[in-house]
């Protein structure tokens, strides 16, 4: 009983969310929270729901992402492949220094268009 | 013996507990004087280790993971162990590494970054696959930090 209640209190919904706005061949996704093995399936499902059409311009905003590890990176890579295959564009914006470092260490910054947060990262 | 404090966590091998481990380790790392950037590195490395065990060690989602932390003056050792079936480390190892410019987009791997990140973020990473799978990771507190915090650590 107790463990069931605990799971409900700290469910995926409270740990990670994504808001997707779209129109005029542009998509803006605002991510918020932590992306790890627990919340990654939600990120994958939400990104998969975006229909990739010729020339689509997608921006994902990481400003409010406080944590991400390889579970999230793998999903971003899969989504990037899908967008490129569909002749679209993907840009990641407002990455904190610590998130950007993950993309640097893995070499993904050389492939994916990334803008880091211009503010001082505390 | 006696030159370190030992803290152990035992969690169900489920993805919802990876965060709990990460937050606990963050507190321990802070306690022995690691600064923000290094604590972030340790959080990611330990999450990768635990996630690996969650995803590979138990086929039927049943079992526990033990995370042992040895807190020394100036270093933190973290051991992540399953208590059951190990996974094929060599097979996984052959599929890890950073992305390079030479990889073209359709061939980009979507997994295999976890072990690579652990190696990149910690000072030492060792693995053992006898009687279950164990990952042992070490991170040293940078010298300037040790000196600045030495009084607090010794209390």
Interface residues (C-beta under 8 A of the other chain):
Chain A: X7 X10 X15 X34 X36 X37 X38 X67 X69 X70 X71 X73 X74 X75 X77 X78 X80 X81 X84 X85 X98 X102 X105 X106 X107 X108 X110 X111
Chain B: X15 X16 X18 X19 X22 X37 X40 X43 X44 X47 X48 X51 X54 X55 X98 X99 X100 X101 X105 X106 X108 X109 X110 X111 X113 X114 X116 X117 X120 X121
